[in-house]
Amino acid sequence: MSCPESLSFQFLKLQDESPQDLCQYKGKVILVVNTASYCGFTSQYEGLEKIYAQYKDQGFVILGFPSNDFGKQEPGSNKEISDFCFNTYGVKFPMFAKSSVSGKDANPLFKLLVEKSGTKPKWNFYKYLIDKEGNVVDSFSSITSPTSKKITSKIEALIKNSH
């Protein structure tokens, strides 16, 4: 299986800024989330980590993209963000270096997510769901909890649906 368009990107890993090819996640169900350390929704890291732990062995991954786009709620350096995520929430899912996720400066993955879903992130912790073939199949607002049935039922359906 060649790398789908939605994963044909490289980003720097949050922890050590080493380049990461998103193609390594092809064939998985993916939840892409733009994150921030100082947001009313920051506690969603807990729910994200919970569903990551629950489904990761079934071909599911979460990709976190810290961004300072909304309310300047991610002012820290990559190292500060990494330490916060790990020390406060025990985040183990892949996180990438801080980047823009909205407007003309949005990183290329988010530009593609917006184009394919027809919806742009309106705040921190906006979520996009990508199926095993790399298709953007759904998006969820910041107020939708990662552990809500609305999200988990779709993840479970996509995990079971193998072509």
Backbone as JSON Lines, residues from 0, in Angstrom:
{"i":0,"aa":"M","n":[0.86,-1.19,0.0],"ca":[0.0,0.0,0.0],"c":[0.89,1.24,0.0]}
{"i":1,"aa":"S","n":[0.7,2.08,-1.0],"ca":[1.5,3.3,-1.04],"c":[0.96,4.27,0.01]}
{"i":2,"aa":"C","n":[1.73,5.28,0.28],"ca":[1.36,6.23,1.32],"c":[0.21,7.11,0.83]}
{"i":3,"aa":"P","n":[-0.92,7.15,1.58],"ca":[-2.02,8.02,1.16],"c":[-1.64,9.49,1.24]}
{"i":4,"aa":"E","n":[-2.3,10.29,0.43],"ca":[-2.03,11.73,0.37],"c":[-2.08,12.37,1.77]}
{"i":5,"aa":"S","n":[-3.04,11.92,2.59],"ca":[-3.21,12.53,3.91],"c":[-2.04,12.27,4.86]}
{"i":6,"aa":"L","n":[-1.18,11.3,4.5],"ca":[-0.03,10.99,5.36],"c":[1.31,11.27,4.69]}
{"i":7,"aa":"S","n":[1.27,11.9,3.54],"ca":[2.51,12.18,2.78],"c":[3.21,13.43,3.29]}
{"i":8,"aa":"F","n":[3.47,13.45,4.58],"ca":[4.09,14.62,5.2],"c":[5.14,14.17,6.2]}
{"i":9,"aa":"Q","n":[6.06,15.08,6.46],"ca":[7.04,14.89,7.52],"c":[6.89,16.02,8.51]}
{"i":10,"aa":"F","n":[6.95,15.68,9.79],"ca":[6.91,16.69,10.85],"c":[7.99,16.35,11.87]}
{"i":11,"aa":"L","n":[8.41,17.36,12.6],"ca":[9.39,17.13,13.66],"c":[8.67,16.61,14.89]}
{"i":12,"aa":"K","n":[9.26,15.61,15.51],"ca":[8.71,15.04,16.74],"c":[8.85,16.07,17.86]}
{"i":13,"aa":"L","n":[7.84,16.19,18.69],"ca":[7.84,17.18,19.76],"c":[9.01,17.0,20.71]}
{"i":14,"aa":"Q","n":[9.25,15.76,21.13],"ca":[10.24,15.51,22.18],"c":[11.67,15.88,21.79]}
{"i":15,"aa":"D","n":[12.08,15.51,20.58],"ca":[13.5,15.73,20.23],"c":[13.68,16.4,18.87]}
{"i":16,"aa":"E","n":[12.57,16.81,18.25],"ca":[12.59,17.49,16.95],"c":[13.23,16.66,15.84]}
{"i":17,"aa":"S","n":[13.21,15.33,16.0],"ca":[13.69,14.47,14.9],"c":[12.57,14.35,13.87]}
{"i":18,"aa":"P","n":[12.93,14.32,12.57],"ca":[11.9,14.25,11.53],"c":[11.14,12.92,11.59]}
{"i":19,"aa":"Q","n":[9.82,13.0,11.48],"ca":[8.97,11.82,11.5],"c":[8.13,11.8,10.24]}
{"i":20,"aa":"D","n":[8.13,10.66,9.56],"ca":[7.33,10.5,8.36],"c":[5.95,9.97,8.77]}
{"i":21,"aa":"L","n":[4.89,10.7,8.45],"ca":[3.54,10.25,8.84],"c":[3.14,8.96,8.13]}
{"i":22,"aa":"C","n":[3.85,8.59,7.05],"ca":[3.54,7.33,6.35],"c":[3.68,6.12,7.27]}
{"i":23,"aa":"Q","n":[4.45,6.27,8.35],"ca":[4.59,5.15,9.28],"c":[3.24,4.77,9.92]}
{"i":24,"aa":"Y","n":[2.24,5.64,9.81],"ca":[0.93,5.37,10.41],"c":[-0.09,4.87,9.38]}
{"i":25,"aa":"K","n":[0.35,4.62,8.14],"ca":[-0.6,4.16,7.13],"c":[-1.19,2.81,7.56]}
{"i":26,"aa":"G","n":[-2.45,2.61,7.19],"ca":[-3.12,1.37,7.57],"c":[-3.74,1.42,8.96]}
{"i":27,"aa":"K","n":[-3.56,2.54,9.65],"ca":[-4.15,2.71,10.98],"c":[-5.33,3.68,10.91]}
{"i":28,"aa":"V","n":[-6.2,3.57,11.9],"ca":[-7.24,4.57,12.1],"c":[-6.57,5.68,12.91]}
{"i":29,"aa":"I","n":[-6.71,6.92,12.47],"ca":[-5.96,8.03,13.07],"c":[-6.9,9.14,13.53]}
{"i":30,"aa":"L","n":[-6.66,9.62,14.74],"ca":[-7.34,10.82,15.22],"c":[-6.29,11.92,15.32]}
{"i":31,"aa":"V","n":[-6.45,12.96,14.52],"ca":[-5.52,14.1,14.53],"c":[-6.14,15.19,15.4]}
{"i":32,"aa":"V","n":[-5.36,15.72,16.34],"ca":[-5.87,16.73,17.27],"c":[-4.89,17.89,17.38]}
{"i":33,"aa":"N","n":[-5.41,19.12,17.31],"ca":[-4.55,20.27,17.62],"c":[-4.71,20.57,19.11]}
{"i":34,"aa":"T","n":[-3.59,20.68,19.8],"ca":[-3.6,20.75,21.26],"c":[-3.02,22.08,21.76]}
{"i":35,"aa":"A","n":[-3.27,22.36,23.05],"ca":[-2.7,23.52,23.73],"c":[-2.64,23.23,25.22]}
{"i":36,"aa":"S","n":[-1.6,23.73,25.85],"ca":[-1.37,23.43,27.27],"c":[-2.19,24.3,28.22]}
{"i":37,"aa":"Y","n":[-2.66,25.46,27.75],"ca":[-3.33,26.4,28.65],"c":[-4.73,26.72,28.16]}
{"i":38,"aa":"C","n":[-5.52,25.69,27.9],"ca":[-6.84,25.85,27.33],"c":[-7.86,25.22,28.27]}
{"i":39,"aa":"G","n":[-9.09,25.69,28.21],"ca":[-10.15,25.08,29.0],"c":[-10.35,23.61,28.66]}
{"i":40,"aa":"F","n":[-9.9,23.2,27.48],"ca":[-10.06,21.81,27.04],"c":[-8.8,20.97,27.28]}
{"i":41,"aa":"T","n":[-7.77,21.56,27.9],"ca":[-6.5,20.85,28.07],"c":[-6.67,19.51,28.77]}
{"i":42,"aa":"S","n":[-7.65,19.43,29.67],"ca":[-7.86,18.15,30.37],"c":[-8.27,17.03,29.42]}
{"i":43,"aa":"Q","n":[-8.6,17.37,28.16],"ca":[-8.91,16.32,27.18],"c":[-7.69,15.44,26.89]}
{"i":44,"aa":"Y","n":[-6.49,15.9,27.24],"ca":[-5.31,15.03,27.11],"c":[-5.57,13.71,27.82]}
{"i":45,"aa":"E","n":[-6.25,13.79,28.97],"ca":[-6.55,12.59,29.75],"c":[-7.4,11.61,28.94]}
{"i":46,"aa":"G","n":[-8.46,12.12,28.33],"ca":[-9.35,11.28,27.52],"c":[-8.66,10.76,26.27]}
{"i":47,"aa":"L","n":[-7.85,11.61,25.66],"ca":[-7.11,11.18,24.47],"c":[-6.17,10.04,24.83]}
{"i":48,"aa":"E","n":[-5.47,10.18,25.92],"ca":[-4.54,9.13,26.36],"c":[-5.31,7.85,26.68]}
{"i":49,"aa":"K","n":[-6.48,8.01,27.25],"ca":[-7.31,6.84,27.61],"c":[-7.73,6.06,26.36]}
{"i":50,"aa":"I","n":[-8.24,6.76,25.33],"ca":[-8.66,6.03,24.13],"c":[-7.46,5.52,23.35]}
{"i":51,"aa":"Y","n":[-6.34,6.23,23.43],"ca":[-5.12,5.74,22.78],"c":[-4.71,4.41,23.41]}
{"i":52,"aa":"A","n":[-4.67,4.36,24.72],"ca":[-4.3,3.13,25.42],"c":[-5.29,2.0,25.1]}
{"i":53,"aa":"Q","n":[-6.57,2.37,25.01],"ca":[-7.62,1.38,24.78],"c":[-7.55,0.75,23.38]}
{"i":54,"aa":"Y","n":[-7.23,1.55,22.36],"ca":[-7.32,1.07,20.98],"c":[-6.0,0.92,20.24]}
{"i":55,"aa":"K","n":[-4.89,1.34,20.83],"ca":[-3.63,1.37,20.07],"c":[-3.21,-0.01,19.57]}
{"i":56,"aa":"D","n":[-3.52,-1.06,20.31],"ca":[-3.12,-2.4,19.87],"c":[-4.05,-2.96,18.8]}
{"i":57,"aa":"Q","n":[-5.1,-2.2,18.47],"ca":[-6.04,-2.63,17.43],"c":[-5.86,-1.82,16.14]}
{"i":58,"aa":"G","n":[-4.75,-1.09,16.05],"ca":[-4.5,-0.33,14.81],"c":[-5.02,1.08,14.85]}
{"i":59,"aa":"F","n":[-4.93,1.73,16.02],"ca":[-5.39,3.1,16.17],"c":[-4.26,3.95,16.73]}
{"i":60,"aa":"V","n":[-4.18,5.2,16.27],"ca":[-3.18,6.12,16.8],"c":[-3.76,7.53,16.85]}
{"i":61,"aa":"I","n":[-3.26,8.3,17.8],"ca":[-3.61,9.72,17.89],"c":[-2.37,10.51,17.53]}
{"i":62,"aa":"L","n":[-2.51,11.53,16.72],"ca":[-1.4,12.42,16.38],"c":[-1.73,13.8,16.92]}
{"i":63,"aa":"G","n":[-0.91,14.28,17.85],"ca":[-1.14,15.57,18.48],"c":[-0.28,16.67,17.87]}
{"i":64,"aa":"F","n":[-0.9,17.8,17.59],"ca":[-0.21,18.95,17.0],"c":[-0.43,20.19,17.86]}
{"i":65,"aa":"P","n":[0.51,20.47,18.77],"ca":[0.39,21.69,19.58],"c":[0.39,22.92,18.69]}
{"i":66,"aa":"S","n":[-0.45,23.88,19.05],"ca":[-0.54,25.1,18.26],"c":[-0.87,26.28,19.15]}
{"i":67,"aa":"N","n":[-0.31,27.42,18.81],"ca":[-0.54,28.66,19.55],"c":[-1.57,29.54,18.83]}
{"i":68,"aa":"D","n":[-2.31,28.94,17.87],"ca":[-3.22,29.72,17.01],"c":[-4.42,30.3,17.74]}
{"i":69,"aa":"F","n":[-4.92,29.59,18.74],"ca":[-6.18,29.99,19.36],"c":[-5.94,30.51,20.78]}
{"i":70,"aa":"G","n":[-6.17,31.79,20.97],"ca":[-6.04,32.38,22.3],"c":[-4.63,32.37,22.86]}
{"i":71,"aa":"K","n":[-3.63,32.13,22.0],"ca":[-2.22,32.1,22.44],"c":[-2.06,31.2,23.67]}
{"i":72,"aa":"Q","n":[-2.69,30.01,23.6],"ca":[-2.71,29.11,24.75],"c":[-1.64,28.03,24.7]}
{"i":73,"aa":"E","n":[-0.69,28.19,23.78],"ca":[0.44,27.26,23.71],"c":[1.71,28.07,23.49]}
{"i":74,"aa":"P","n":[2.08,28.92,24.48],"ca":[3.21,29.83,24.28],"c":[4.59,29.16,24.42]}
{"i":75,"aa":"G","n":[4.64,27.99,25.0],"ca":[5.92,27.38,25.36],"c":[6.73,26.84,24.19]}
{"i":76,"aa":"S","n":[7.96,26.46,24.51],"ca":[8.84,25.82,23.53],"c":[8.41,24.36,23.38]}
{"i":77,"aa":"N","n":[8.93,23.69,22.36],"ca":[8.61,22.27,22.17],"c":[8.97,21.46,23.42]}
{"i":78,"aa":"K","n":[10.11,21.77,24.03],"ca":[10.55,21.05,25.23],"c":[9.57,21.28,26.39]}
{"i":79,"aa":"E","n":[9.15,22.53,26.57],"ca":[8.2,22.83,27.66],"c":[6.86,22.12,27.43]}
{"i":80,"aa":"I","n":[6.4,22.12,26.18],"ca":[5.14,21.46,25.85],"c":[5.26,19.95,26.12]}
{"i":81,"aa":"S","n":[6.36,19.37,25.66],"ca":[6.59,17.94,25.84],"c":[6.6,17.57,27.32]}
{"i":82,"aa":"D","n":[7.34,18.34,28.11],"ca":[7.42,18.08,29.56],"c":[6.05,18.19,30.2]}
{"i":83,"aa":"F","n":[5.3,19.23,29.82],"ca":[3.96,19.43,30.37],"c":[3.05,18.24,30.05]}
{"i":84,"aa":"C","n":[3.02,17.85,28.78],"ca":[2.13,16.76,28.35],"c":[2.46,15.46,29.08]}
{"i":85,"aa":"F","n":[3.75,15.17,29.18],"ca":[4.14,13.92,29.81],"c":[3.95,13.97,31.32]}
{"i":86,"aa":"N","n":[4.44,15.04,31.92],"ca":[4.41,15.12,33.39],"c":[3.0,15.33,33.94]}
{"i":87,"aa":"T","n":[2.15,16.06,33.22],"ca":[0.82,16.37,33.73],"c":[-0.19,15.3,33.35]}
{"i":88,"aa":"Y","n":[-0.09,14.78,32.12],"ca":[-1.13,13.86,31.63],"c":[-0.58,12.49,31.21]}
{"i":89,"aa":"G","n":[0.73,12.29,31.31],"ca":[1.3,11.0,30.93],"c":[1.07,10.67,29.46]}
{"i":90,"aa":"V","n":[1.1,11.7,28.61],"ca":[0.8,11.52,27.18],"c":[1.86,10.62,26.53]}
{"i":91,"aa":"K","n":[1.39,9.54,25.9],"ca":[2.3,8.62,25.22],"c":[2.06,8.57,23.71]}
{"i":92,"aa":"F","n":[0.92,9.11,23.26],"ca":[0.67,9.1,21.81],"c":[1.61,10.09,21.12]}
{"i":93,"aa":"P","n":[1.88,9.89,19.83],"ca":[2.82,10.75,19.11],"c":[2.39,12.22,19.11]}
{"i":94,"aa":"M","n":[3.33,13.07,19.46],"ca":[3.1,14.53,19.45],"c":[4.18,15.14,18.55]}
{"i":95,"aa":"F","n":[3.8,16.2,17.86],"ca":[4.71,16.84,16.92],"c":[5.03,18.26,17.35]}
{"i":96,"aa":"A","n":[6.07,18.8,16.77],"ca":[6.53,20.14,17.13],"c":[5.42,21.16,16.89]}
{"i":97,"aa":"K","n":[5.44,22.21,17.68],"ca":[4.44,23.27,17.6],"c":[4.38,23.83,16.18]}
{"i":98,"aa":"S","n":[3.17,24.01,15.68],"ca":[3.0,24.57,14.34],"c":[1.63,25.25,14.27]}
{"i":99,"aa":"S","n":[1.42,25.95,13.18],"ca":[0.14,26.59,12.96],"c":[-0.83,25.58,12.34]}
{"i":100,"aa":"V","n":[-2.11,25.64,12.74],"ca":[-3.1,24.7,12.21],"c":[-4.27,25.41,11.52]}
{"i":101,"aa":"S","n":[-4.2,26.73,11.44],"ca":[-5.31,27.46,10.81],"c":[-4.78,28.6,9.95]}
{"i":102,"aa":"G","n":[-5.62,28.99,9.02],"ca":[-5.27,30.13,8.16],"c":[-4.21,29.8,7.14]}
{"i":103,"aa":"K","n":[-3.63,30.83,6.56],"ca":[-2.68,30.63,5.46],"c":[-1.37,29.99,5.92]}
{"i":104,"aa":"D","n":[-1.06,30.11,7.21],"ca":[0.19,29.53,7.72],"c":[0.01,28.12,8.27]}
{"i":105,"aa":"A","n":[-1.18,27.56,8.11],"ca":[-1.44,26.21,8.64],"c":[-0.44,25.21,8.05]}
{"i":106,"aa":"N","n":[-0.05,24.23,8.87],"ca":[0.86,23.2,8.35],"c":[0.12,22.41,7.26]}
{"i":107,"aa":"P","n":[0.89,21.74,6.37],"ca":[0.27,21.1,5.2],"c":[-0.76,20.02,5.54]}
{"i":108,"aa":"L","n":[-0.57,19.3,6.64],"ca":[-1.56,18.29,7.03],"c":[-2.89,18.96,7.35]}
{"i":109,"aa":"F","n":[-2.86,20.02,8.15],"ca":[-4.1,20.69,8.51],"c":[-4.76,21.37,7.3]}
{"i":110,"aa":"K","n":[-3.95,21.88,6.37],"ca":[-4.53,22.43,5.14],"c":[-5.32,21.34,4.42]}
{"i":111,"aa":"L","n":[-4.74,20.14,4.34],"ca":[-5.41,19.03,3.68],"c":[-6.65,18.58,4.47]}
{"i":112,"aa":"L","n":[-6.56,18.51,5.8],"ca":[-7.71,18.11,6.63],"c":[-8.88,19.07,6.42]}
{"i":113,"aa":"V","n":[-8.58,20.37,6.36],"ca":[-9.62,21.38,6.16],"c":[-10.25,21.21,4.77]}
{"i":114,"aa":"E","n":[-9.38,21.01,3.77],"ca":[-9.87,20.85,2.4],"c":[-10.75,19.6,2.28]}
{"i":115,"aa":"K","n":[-10.31,18.48,2.84],"ca":[-11.04,17.21,2.69],"c":[-12.3,17.14,3.55]}
{"i":116,"aa":"S","n":[-12.29,17.78,4.7],"ca":[-13.45,17.68,5.61],"c":[-14.44,18.83,5.42]}
{"i":117,"aa":"G","n":[-13.95,19.91,4.81],"ca":[-14.8,21.08,4.64],"c":[-15.01,21.86,5.94]}
{"i":118,"aa":"T","n":[-14.23,21.52,6.96],"ca":[-14.35,22.24,8.23],"c":[-12.97,22.53,8.79]}
{"i":119,"aa":"K","n":[-12.81,23.74,9.32],"ca":[-11.5,24.09,9.86],"c":[-11.55,24.11,11.39]}
{"i":120,"aa":"P","n":[-10.4,23.91,12.02],"ca":[-10.41,23.93,13.49],"c":[-10.83,25.31,13.98]}
{"i":121,"aa":"K","n":[-11.79,25.33,14.89],"ca":[-12.29,26.6,15.4],"c":[-11.66,26.95,16.73]}
{"i":122,"aa":"W","n":[-11.03,25.97,17.36],"ca":[-10.37,26.18,18.65],"c":[-9.42,25.01,18.9]}
{"i":123,"aa":"N","n":[-8.74,25.03,20.04],"ca":[-7.85,23.94,20.42],"c":[-8.66,22.66,20.65]}
{"i":124,"aa":"F","n":[-8.02,21.53,20.44],"ca":[-8.63,20.21,20.64],"c":[-9.76,19.93,19.65]}
{"i":125,"aa":"Y","n":[-9.58,20.44,18.43],"ca":[-10.45,20.06,17.32],"c":[-9.92,18.73,16.81]}
{"i":126,"aa":"K","n":[-10.79,17.82,16.4],"ca":[-10.36,16.46,16.08],"c":[-10.79,16.05,14.68]}
{"i":127,"aa":"Y","n":[-9.89,15.39,13.96],"ca":[-10.18,14.85,12.64],"c":[-9.93,13.35,12.67]}
{"i":128,"aa":"L","n":[-10.86,12.58,12.08],"ca":[-10.72,11.13,12.05],"c":[-10.39,10.69,10.63]}
{"i":129,"aa":"I","n":[-9.34,9.87,10.53],"ca":[-8.87,9.36,9.24],"c":[-8.97,7.84,9.26]}
{"i":130,"aa":"D","n":[-9.53,7.25,8.19],"ca":[-9.67,5.79,8.16],"c":[-8.36,5.12,7.71]}
{"i":131,"aa":"K","n":[-8.38,3.79,7.68],"ca":[-7.17,3.01,7.36],"c":[-6.63,3.29,5.97]}
{"i":132,"aa":"E","n":[-7.5,3.75,5.07],"ca":[-7.06,4.06,3.7],"c":[-6.53,5.48,3.58]}
{"i":133,"aa":"G","n":[-6.61,6.24,4.67],"ca":[-6.1,7.61,4.64],"c":[-7.15,8.64,4.28]}
{"i":134,"aa":"N","n":[-8.43,8.24,4.25],"ca":[-9.51,9.19,3.95],"c":[-9.92,9.94,5.21]}
{"i":135,"aa":"V","n":[-10.11,11.24,5.08],"ca":[-10.63,12.03,6.19],"c":[-12.13,11.76,6.24]}
{"i":136,"aa":"V","n":[-12.59,11.1,7.31],"ca":[-13.99,10.65,7.35],"c":[-14.88,11.45,8.29]}
{"i":137,"aa":"D","n":[-14.3,12.17,9.23],"ca":[-15.14,12.92,10.16],"c":[-14.3,13.96,10.89]}
{"i":138,"aa":"S","n":[-15.0,14.9,11.51],"ca":[-14.32,15.88,12.37],"c":[-15.23,16.15,13.56]}
{"i":139,"aa":"F","n":[-14.61,16.53,14.67],"ca":[-15.34,16.74,15.91],"c":[-14.89,18.04,16.55]}
{"i":140,"aa":"S","n":[-15.84,18.79,17.08],"ca":[-15.51,20.07,17.68],"c":[-14.76,19.88,19.0]}
{"i":141,"aa":"S","n":[-14.2,20.96,19.48],"ca":[-13.45,20.96,20.73],"c":[-14.28,20.47,21.9]}
{"i":142,"aa":"I","n":[-15.59,20.75,21.87],"ca":[-16.41,20.38,23.02],"c":[-16.74,18.88,23.05]}
{"i":143,"aa":"T","n":[-16.49,18.18,21.95],"ca":[-16.74,16.73,21.94],"c":[-15.6,16.02,22.64]}
{"i":144,"aa":"S","n":[-15.92,15.37,23.74],"ca":[-14.89,14.67,24.53],"c":[-14.34,13.49,23.74]}
{"i":145,"aa":"P","n":[-13.02,13.25,23.83],"ca":[-12.43,12.12,23.12],"c":[-13.04,10.78,23.52]}
{"i":146,"aa":"T","n":[-13.53,10.68,24.75],"ca":[-14.08,9.41,25.22],"c":[-15.58,9.31,24.98]}
{"i":147,"aa":"S","n":[-16.17,10.31,24.3],"ca":[-17.62,10.27,24.04],"c":[-17.94,9.13,23.08]}
{"i":148,"aa":"K","n":[-19.14,8.61,23.22],"ca":[-19.6,7.51,22.35],"c":[-19.56,7.95,20.89]}
{"i":149,"aa":"K","n":[-19.81,9.24,20.65],"ca":[-19.81,9.8,19.3],"c":[-18.46,9.5,18.6]}
{"i":150,"aa":"I","n":[-17.38,9.64,19.34],"ca":[-16.05,9.39,18.77],"c":[-15.67,7.92,18.87]}
{"i":151,"aa":"T","n":[-15.82,7.31,20.04],"ca":[-15.35,5.93,20.22],"c":[-16.1,4.94,19.33]}
{"i":152,"aa":"S","n":[-17.39,5.17,19.1],"ca":[-18.15,4.24,18.23],"c":[-17.63,4.31,16.8]}
{"i":153,"aa":"K","n":[-17.25,5.51,16.35],"ca":[-16.7,5.65,14.99],"c":[-15.32,4.99,14.89]}
{"i":154,"aa":"I","n":[-14.5,5.18,15.93],"ca":[-13.17,4.55,15.95],"c":[-13.33,3.03,15.88]}
{"i":155,"aa":"E","n":[-14.23,2.5,16.71],"ca":[-14.43,1.04,16.74],"c":[-14.91,0.53,15.39]}
{"i":156,"aa":"A","n":[-15.85,1.25,14.76],"ca":[-16.36,0.84,13.45],"c":[-15.23,0.84,12.4]}
{"i":157,"aa":"L","n":[-14.39,1.88,12.43],"ca":[-13.3,1.97,11.46],"c":[-12.24,0.9,11.7]}
{"i":158,"aa":"I","n":[-11.99,0.56,12.96],"ca":[-11.01,-0.5,13.27],"c":[-11.51,-1.83,12.7]}
{"i":159,"aa":"K","n":[-12.8,-2.1,12.89],"ca":[-13.38,-3.37,12.43],"c":[-13.48,-3.45,10.91]}
{"i":160,"aa":"N","n":[-13.64,-2.31,10.27],"ca":[-13.83,-2.25,8.83],"c":[-12.5,-2.39,8.11]}
{"i":161,"aa":"S","n":[-12.18,-3.62,7.7],"ca":[-10.91,-3.8,6.96],"c":[-11.2,-4.22,5.53]}
{"i":162,"aa":"H","n":[-10.48,-3.6,4.62],"ca":[-10.7,-3.89,3.2],"c":[-9.74,-4.96,2.72]}
